[in-house]
Amino acid sequence: TPPPGLAPQLLPQALSSAASTPAPDTVSIATLMSSTVIKTALIIGGLVLGLAISLQLARHQTPSSIAPPPGNSPGTAQGPSPLDVAVRTRMMAVRERGADARTDAAESAALARLREALHAATSRPARVRPDPTIRSAIEAWAGPRSIFLPLLREALASDRPEVVTRAASGVIVLGPDAIDCGQDLILALRNNSSGHTIASLGWALARIGPAPDLLRDVLTVIWEKPQHNLAFVACLESLAGEDASRVQSALAPLLRDADPQLQELASAVLVKSTSSTPVPELLRIAIASLSSDNLNSQHLGLEIVSRCATNPRQVADRVSLHRLGAATDDVVAALIQVANHSQLVERRTRAPRASRPTRTRAPPREPGL
């Protein structure tokens, strides 16, 4: 505390000294405040403008530009984001829809090609089996061939024999894949009478085998159409498969049927499918078939003789006399008759080969033709 009386003495001097001292260059509080407000406003405005630009750019970006760049970025190290997964899933779905559309278009084209081949305007059947046009239409498709089954089943029920014949060619091409057409083939056999069509249907049944469950239905058709027995030989053999007992039980009654053509058919199948059938009975049927004027019967007779009396280890169509047994004279005489009187060159040339015996222990005989 200054002593009393000192303040009044020093106050005038201090005031006079302050008045004479110049004021330093300083910024006033108002000036400082005004400059700070301007800077703050500029910074905030810049941030708002940048945020607006960023939002606008994000709104117009494509999904592909959102995906993180390749490399060891933090996003890559932590796995794809949910947005990235959604984008990729959507792109994959688009590609799959495109592939499905291309497959559907190719399948539709394959079906249209087969439909056109089946229902062609021409009524002349193909000279070869299966029909080359049908084969080409089916084999051009590289996918599952089951897509053709509905078309073939529909064509088998057609009123036009040529369409049914072409459908049978399609079944021949598909083979075992067309096993579901079995009942359609049998129904077509009942509804058609053309020899070429029935032969094609029988061959189609042979191609889908083995199918023992169809034997009974095929036998019913054979009883209805015995004149076409030649078309069912390969069919019955294939449908029976390896079950010889079932073949014998199904065909043995035909050996005693009143119709000789059914006897021939049963003999031709049984002589190959089973060895338990008595050979003399089969040879009796073969002799009667060879003596017939019916070309189909002659053919089946040659089949029976060839299978009964030919040694598998020797040349085909050569008959061993000791395998014919007591029926040798009758079989040779029947073969000579076929060679001299058959209308088909193939049978005239085949019968002499069958009637020329191979050398065995028994004295050989050369029948004069």
Number of C-alpha atoms within 10 A of each C-alpha: 3 6 6 7 8 9 10 9 9 10 11 10 10 11 10 10 10 10 9 9 8 7 8 6 6 6 8 8 8 8 9 10 10 10 10 11 10 10 11 11 10 11 11 11 12 12 11 11 11 12 12 11 11 11 10 11 10 11 8 8 10 9 12 10 9 12 16 14 10 8 9 9 10 9 14 13 9 9 10 13 12 8 12 16 13 13 15 14 12 12 12 12 12 12 12 12 12 12 12 12 12 12 13 12 11 15 18 12 13 20 17 14 17 22 18 13 20 25 17 12 10 8 11 7 15 15 9 8 19 21 21 17 17 23 20 15 19 20 13 10 16 10 12 9 13 11 15 20 19 11 16 24 23 13 25 28 17 16 12 13 22 24 25 28 29 30 34 32 28 31 32 26 23 21 16 18 16 23 18 14 21 22 15 16 25 20 16 24 24 15 15 16 13 14 12 18 24 28 21 25 31 26 24 31 32 24 22 23 21 21 17 17 11 17 20 12 13 24 18 12 17 20 16 12 15 17 15 23 23 22 23 25 21 17 24 29 22 22 22 24 15 14 13 17 12 16 22 20 10 16 21 16 12 20 20 12 13 9 12 17 25 26 22 29 28 28 29 28 25 26 22 14 22 15 12 11 14 9 18 14 11 22 24 16 25 30 22 17 25 29 19 17 13 14 17 20 25 25 19 25 29 26 19 29 26 21 18 22 21 22 16 11 6 11 10 13 23 22 26 23 26 15 14 20 13 11 15 18 12 16 25 23 18 23 27 22 18 26 24 14 12 20 13 11 9 11 19 18 14 16 24 22 15 24 27 20 20 19 12 10 8 8 7 13 12 10 13 9 11
